[in-house]
Amino acid sequence: MQTNEKLNEKLIVKGSQRSEREPLNSVDPDTFGITWDMNSSWSLQFTAKQDNSLAYAMLDSEASLFCDGQEYIIKQAEPDYSEGVSAKNIVATHVYTELSRVRIYKDYIDQSDPSNNNQTDVRVAEDALTATSNGTSKTTQNGNTKTTVTKTDESDTGENQKYYSVDDVLSTYLKGNSLGFTWEVIGNFDKTRIEEITEGSGSDMLSQIVDHWPTAIIYPDNRHIRVYDLNSFQKDHGNRLDYLRNTTEIKLTSDSTSITNEVMCIGARYSLETETETTTESAEGGTWGWPFPSVGKGSFTGAQLFGVNAGGEFRQNGFHDGLDFGSNDHPGSEVHAIHGGKVTIKSYGGPSISYYVVTHSDDGYNVEYQEAFSSMNDITVNVGDTVKTGDVIGYRRTSHLHVGVTKASIPGAFSSAFINNGTWLDPESLIENGTDGESEGDTESTSNTVEYYYFRPFLTKVQSSIDKYGEHPMEPIDDSRFTDAKAMEEYALSKLQPEPALSVDVTTFENFKPIAGDIMTLKVKDGSILTHLAVVGYTWYPESPTNPTQLTLNTNPQNILDYQSGYSRKITQALNNMNERVAEMLSNTEKSVWTQNEVNTFGSNLELHQSEQSTSTK
């Protein structure tokens, strides 16, 4: 293990808005410490005595300190006057925390407040998913009513999400920044889909990175932001900690502050917009429809089709003057009018036609329905009645319904039953074209949009943790990436922390410079512990003969702390510690005033930093 390593340069001060850089030689070595916590904070602290130097005078908020190759920005400079001693307590944070000053702004094009679409009911309808085909529209026709259902998949558009890489996130915030920040990604990270970045600060950037890429480690070199994956950052440098050989204390800390064992999961939504068009006929006729609406067009063999087709050879001249709807391919008994009009004939046409009915429309069409009815009672309309498209005109009791359409008179048309001279028209073509273009009527449209959930929002729990520690709910996860409940449950469970966080705090006999991310061998012979844990935090006193290095070991990266409340708490604690040190110094009469010799000695020690090298022991 590297021991007694000194700083590789003097402690330099550069005042805010000043160009001078001066070495600071009046630091109490026992208070001079550097603290680092993975993905959390990086700070420097010390107490300096008034020595009337320019360096001391420049110790003020926002001044820069340069130490061990890194820049720190003073955030707290607290004067302390007591019993003739004038000193300053200094806390400075690493320059990378200035990322909070980097900000991108949303491009506001339309600031109008969108309508409130809060959904009070949760609709989960599997049949709604099959109502359309993969987000397209489906249209159905029932008589003179046409219904179009369109599916909008909010899992793609509802949250305005995009796929980002770690480099994409860094570039979005830092490209062209005026504070001199650059970036580098070390290791492998997959792209992930997150809400489109349109605004925010550099501290938001760091939070997004560690939130969406849990293995990301942010370890900057001054203003050069480096993001490592866990395997690239944590390395085994061959160092080990042996209890009672080079370690005075090993403390296991169980922290239940961050326990979470249940969370509400809200996945993607989609909406169905239903548009209905109803045509009101202005005269008999208007729209066209199928005689068996539940089947629609259905299917036909060649012999059933109008005209000359395969299978119709048994007919005279091979010509079929209408369209046949078989009871097998078009099931159902109710015969619906394919076109509106007035009933003009209800009669018996002989063995080949049997009972039949004819309607005549204002647009000139005679529609004949035959071969389906076994008696006159099977025809439910009478001469003089007016029917609309889709009305029931009778009941099929035979194997098929024959429909014929002509604009000629029925007696004349019957004489051309087997002659392809244009007297008879193709019913299939007329029905599929909808209207003849001569008498369309009025159309009324209505629309309705309903939001559905792919799956009902659910609460996922770790029951074993709840049984031990009670309920500790996490903020709900509302994530439109998930259309499958099982996949979202697995993701939510990975976000929960059902057990207290466990860390290992180690105090050593030695004052050595720790290595961030160093995977160290930890051995406790009496406790039969032999494990490998990474350095995720440390406090190092480079110049103190009495303060050994302290380490925090763990295997999991921590989350970025809130830049305001998190650092505030750490700064307050650091100041309290230094106040205790100053009080201790002032209570000792022999140390009540620093001698010039002590100041010179400390300065000489600083000058030796670059030349001294420490040894490595195992």
Backbone hydrogen bonds, N-H to C=O, Kabsch-Sander energy under -0.5 kcal/mol:
donor,donor_aa,acceptor,acceptor_aa,energy
3,T,615,T,-1.5
4,N,511,N,-1.9
12,I,10,K,-0.7
12,I,66,F,-2.1
13,V,22,E,-3.1
14,K,64,S,-2.7
15,G,20,E,-0.5
18,R,15,G,-1.9
22,E,13,V,-2.6
24,L,11,L,-2.9
25,N,23,P,-0.6
28,D,47,T,-2.9
31,T,28,D,-1.6
32,F,28,D,-0.7
32,F,29,P,-0.5
33,G,31,T,-1.1
33,G,45,Q,-2.3
34,I,540,W,-2.7
35,T,43,S,-2.7
36,W,538,Y,-2.5
37,D,41,S,-3.0
38,M,536,V,-3.7
39,N,218,I,-0.6
40,S,37,D,-2.2
41,S,37,D,-1.2
43,S,35,T,-3.0
44,L,92,A,-3.0
45,Q,33,G,-2.3
46,F,90,I,-1.8
48,A,88,K,-2.4
49,K,26,S,-2.8
50,Q,86,S,-2.9
57,A,53,S,-2.0
58,M,54,L,-1.6
59,L,56,Y,-1.5
60,D,58,M,-1.6
62,E,74,I,-3.3
63,A,60,D,-2.1
64,S,14,K,-3.1
65,L,72,Y,-2.8
66,F,12,I,-2.4
67,C,65,L,-0.5
67,C,70,Q,-2.7
70,Q,67,C,-2.2
72,Y,65,L,-2.9
73,I,93,T,-3.3
74,I,63,A,-2.8
74,I,72,Y,-0.5
75,K,91,V,-2.5
76,Q,91,V,-2.0
78,E,89,N,-2.7
80,D,87,A,-2.8
82,S,80,D,-0.5
82,S,85,V,-2.0
85,V,82,S,-2.2
86,S,84,G,-0.5
87,A,80,D,-2.2
87,A,85,V,-0.5
88,K,48,A,-2.5
89,N,78,E,-2.7
90,I,46,F,-3.0
90,I,88,K,-0.6
91,V,76,Q,-2.2
92,A,44,L,-3.1
93,T,73,I,-2.3
94,H,42,W,-3.1
95,V,71,E,-2.4
97,T,94,H,-2.1
98,E,95,V,-2.0
99,L,96,Y,-1.8
100,S,97,T,-1.7
101,R,98,E,-2.4
102,V,99,L,-1.8
104,I,200,G,-2.8
108,Y,106,K,-1.1
109,I,107,D,-0.8
117,N,115,S,-0.7
120,T,118,N,-0.6
123,R,121,D,-0.7
124,V,122,V,-0.6
126,E,124,V,-0.5
129,L,125,A,-0.9
129,L,126,E,-0.6
130,T,126,E,-1.0
131,A,127,D,-0.6
132,T,129,L,-0.5
134,N,132,T,-0.8
136,T,133,S,-1.5
138,K,149,V,-1.9
140,T,147,T,-2.6
142,N,145,T,-2.9
145,T,142,N,-1.6
146,K,277,E,-3.1
147,T,140,T,-2.7
148,T,275,E,-3.0
149,V,138,K,-2.6
150,T,273,E,-2.5
151,K,136,T,-0.8
152,T,271,S,-3.0
153,D,151,K,-0.6
154,E,152,T,-0.9
154,E,269,R,-1.2
156,D,153,D,-1.3
157,T,153,D,-1.2
158,G,154,E,-1.3
159,E,154,E,-0.6
160,N,157,T,-0.9
162,K,194,I,-2.6
164,Y,192,T,-3.0
169,V,165,S,-2.0
170,L,166,V,-2.3
171,S,167,D,-2.7
172,T,168,D,-2.5
173,Y,169,V,-1.6
174,L,170,L,-2.9
175,K,171,S,-2.1
177,N,174,L,-2.4
180,G,177,N,-0.6
182,T,223,R,-2.0
184,E,225,I,-2.2
186,I,184,E,-0.5
186,I,227,V,-3.2
187,G,185,V,-0.5
192,T,164,Y,-2.5
194,I,162,K,-2.4
194,I,192,T,-0.6
196,E,160,N,-2.2
198,T,196,E,-0.7
200,G,104,I,-2.1
202,G,99,L,-1.2
202,G,102,V,-2.0
205,M,201,S,-1.7
206,L,202,G,-1.8
207,S,203,S,-2.0
208,Q,204,D,-2.6
209,I,205,M,-2.0
210,V,206,L,-2.3
211,D,207,S,-1.8
212,H,208,Q,-2.4
213,W,209,I,-2.1
216,A,213,W,-2.4
217,I,228,Y,-3.0
219,Y,217,I,-0.7
219,Y,226,R,-2.1
221,D,224,H,-2.6
222,N,220,P,-0.6
224,H,221,D,-2.2
225,I,182,T,-3.0
225,I,223,R,-0.9
226,R,224,H,-0.6
227,V,184,E,-2.4
228,Y,217,I,-3.1
228,Y,226,R,-0.5
229,D,186,I,-1.6
230,L,215,T,-0.5
232,S,229,D,-0.6
233,F,229,D,-1.9
234,Q,230,L,-2.5
235,K,233,F,-0.6
235,K,517,G,-1.1
237,H,235,K,-0.8
241,L,521,T,-3.5
242,D,240,R,-0.5
243,Y,241,L,-0.5
243,Y,523,K,-2.5
244,L,247,T,-3.1
245,R,242,D,-2.0
246,N,242,D,-2.1
247,T,242,D,-1.0
248,T,507,T,-1.9
249,E,507,T,-1.7
251,K,505,D,-3.1
253,T,251,K,-0.5
253,T,503,S,-3.0
254,S,252,L,-0.5
255,D,253,T,-0.6
255,D,501,A,-2.9
256,S,254,S,-0.6
259,I,256,S,-1.6
260,T,497,Q,-2.0
261,N,472,H,-2.2
262,E,472,H,-1.0
263,V,460,T,-2.1
265,C,458,F,-3.5
266,I,264,M,-0.5
266,I,477,I,-2.9
267,G,265,C,-0.5
268,A,482,F,-3.3
270,Y,452,Y,-2.5
271,S,152,T,-2.5
272,L,450,V,-2.5
273,E,150,T,-2.8
273,E,271,S,-0.5
274,T,272,L,-0.6
274,T,448,N,-3.2
275,E,148,T,-3.0
275,E,273,E,-0.6
276,T,274,T,-0.5
276,T,446,T,-3.3
277,E,146,K,-3.2
278,T,276,T,-0.5
278,T,444,E,-2.9
279,T,144,N,-2.7
279,T,277,E,-0.5
280,T,278,T,-0.6
280,T,442,D,-3.6
281,E,279,T,-0.6
286,G,284,E,-0.5
288,W,434,G,-0.9
289,G,338,I,-1.6
295,V,292,F,-1.9
296,G,292,F,-2.0
298,G,295,V,-0.8
304,Q,301,T,-1.0
305,L,301,T,-0.9
305,L,302,G,-0.7
307,G,320,H,-3.0
309,N,307,G,-0.7
309,N,318,G,-0.5
312,G,309,N,-1.9
315,R,312,G,-1.6
318,G,315,R,-2.0
319,F,316,Q,-1.6
320,H,307,G,-1.1
323,L,403,V,-2.3
324,D,304,Q,-2.2
325,F,401,L,-2.9
326,G,324,D,-0.6
327,S,399,S,-2.7
330,H,326,G,-2.1
335,V,394,G,-2.9
336,H,291,P,-2.1
336,H,334,E,-0.6
337,A,391,D,-3.1
340,G,285,G,-1.1
340,G,287,T,-0.6
341,G,387,V,-2.4
342,K,360,H,-3.0
343,V,385,D,-3.0
344,T,358,V,-2.5
345,I,358,V,-1.4
347,S,356,Y,-2.3
349,G,354,S,-3.1
353,I,350,G,-0.6
354,S,350,G,-3.9
355,Y,373,F,-0.9
356,Y,347,S,-2.9
357,V,369,Y,-1.9
358,V,345,I,-2.5
359,T,367,V,-2.2
360,H,342,K,-2.8
361,S,365,Y,-2.1
362,D,284,E,-1.1
363,D,284,E,-0.7
364,G,361,S,-2.0
366,N,406,T,-3.4
367,V,359,T,-2.6
367,V,365,Y,-0.6
368,E,366,N,-0.5
368,E,404,G,-3.2
369,Y,357,V,-2.7
370,Q,402,H,-2.5
371,E,353,I,-1.9
371,E,355,Y,-0.5
373,F,355,Y,-0.6
378,D,375,S,-1.1
379,I,376,M,-1.5
380,T,378,D,-0.7
380,T,393,I,-1.5
381,V,393,I,-1.0
384,G,343,V,-2.8
385,D,382,N,-2.3
387,V,341,G,-3.1
390,G,337,A,-2.5
391,D,388,K,-2.4
393,I,335,V,-2.9
394,G,335,V,-1.0
395,Y,378,D,-2.4
396,R,333,S,-3.3
397,R,372,A,-3.5
398,T,372,A,-0.7
400,H,371,E,-0.5
401,L,325,F,-1.8
402,H,370,Q,-2.7
403,V,323,L,-2.2
403,V,401,L,-0.5
404,G,368,E,-2.3
405,V,425,L,-0.6
406,T,366,N,-2.2
407,K,423,T,-0.6
413,A,409,S,-2.8
414,F,410,I,-2.7
415,S,411,P,-1.1
416,S,413,A,-1.5
417,A,414,F,-1.5
419,I,416,S,-1.6
420,N,418,F,-0.5
421,N,419,I,-1.9
425,L,405,V,-3.2
430,L,426,D,-1.9
431,I,427,P,-2.8
432,E,428,E,-2.3
433,N,429,S,-1.9
434,G,430,L,-0.6
434,G,431,I,-0.9
435,T,433,N,-1.9
442,D,280,T,-2.0
444,E,278,T,-2.9
446,T,276,T,-2.3
448,N,274,T,-1.8
450,V,272,L,-2.1
452,Y,270,Y,-3.6
453,Y,123,R,-3.1
454,Y,268,A,-1.9
458,F,265,C,-1.6
460,T,263,V,-2.6
460,T,458,F,-0.6
462,V,261,N,-2.5
463,Q,461,K,-0.7
465,S,462,V,-0.6
466,I,462,V,-1.9
467,D,463,Q,-2.7
468,K,464,S,-1.2
469,Y,465,S,-3.2
470,G,466,I,-2.1
474,M,262,E,-2.9
477,I,264,M,-2.6
478,D,476,P,-0.7
479,D,266,I,-2.2
479,D,477,I,-0.7
482,F,479,D,-1.3
483,T,481,R,-0.6
488,M,484,D,-1.9
489,E,485,A,-2.3
490,E,486,K,-2.1
491,Y,487,A,-1.9
492,A,488,M,-2.8
493,L,489,E,-2.4
494,S,490,E,-1.4
495,K,491,Y,-0.9
495,K,492,A,-0.8
496,L,492,A,-1.2
497,Q,260,T,-0.8
501,A,255,D,-2.6
503,S,253,T,-2.2
503,S,501,A,-0.5
504,V,553,L,-2.3
505,D,251,K,-3.2
505,D,503,S,-0.5
506,V,504,V,-0.5
506,V,551,L,-2.9
507,T,249,E,-2.5
508,T,549,T,-1.9
509,F,246,N,-1.7
510,E,246,N,-0.6
512,F,510,E,-0.8
516,A,514,P,-0.5
517,G,535,V,-2.0
518,D,515,I,-2.1
519,I,235,K,-3.0
520,M,518,D,-0.9
520,M,533,L,-2.8
521,T,239,N,-2.0
522,L,520,M,-0.6
522,L,531,T,-3.2
523,K,241,L,-3.0
523,K,521,T,-0.5
524,V,529,I,-2.6
528,S,525,K,-1.2
529,I,524,V,-2.4
530,L,528,S,-0.5
531,T,522,L,-2.3
533,L,520,M,-2.1
534,A,554,N,-1.5
535,V,518,D,-1.6
536,V,534,A,-0.7
536,V,552,T,-2.5
537,G,552,T,-1.2
538,Y,36,W,-2.4
539,T,550,Q,-2.3
540,W,34,I,-2.5
544,S,541,Y,-0.8
549,T,510,E,-2.0
550,Q,539,T,-2.4
551,L,506,V,-2.8
552,T,537,G,-2.9
553,L,504,V,-3.1
554,N,534,A,-2.2
566,G,562,D,-1.7
567,Y,562,D,-0.9
568,S,564,Q,-1.6
569,R,565,S,-2.0
570,K,566,G,-1.9
571,I,567,Y,-2.9
572,T,568,S,-2.5
573,Q,569,R,-2.2
574,A,570,K,-2.5
575,L,571,I,-2.6
576,N,572,T,-2.2
577,N,573,Q,-2.2
578,M,574,A,-2.1
579,N,575,L,-2.6
580,E,576,N,-1.9
581,R,577,N,-1.6
582,V,578,M,-2.7
583,A,579,N,-2.5
584,E,580,E,-2.1
585,M,581,R,-2.4
586,L,582,V,-2.7
587,S,583,A,-1.7
588,N,584,E,-0.8
588,N,585,M,-0.7
589,T,587,S,-0.8
591,K,588,N,-1.6
592,S,589,T,-0.8
599,V,595,T,-1.9
600,N,596,Q,-2.7
601,T,597,N,-2.5
602,F,598,E,-2.4
603,G,599,V,-2.2
604,S,600,N,-2.3
605,N,601,T,-2.1
606,L,602,F,-1.9
607,E,603,G,-1.6
608,L,604,S,-0.9
608,L,605,N,-0.8
609,H,606,L,-1.4
611,S,608,L,-0.6
612,E,608,L,-1.7
617,T,1,M,-1.2
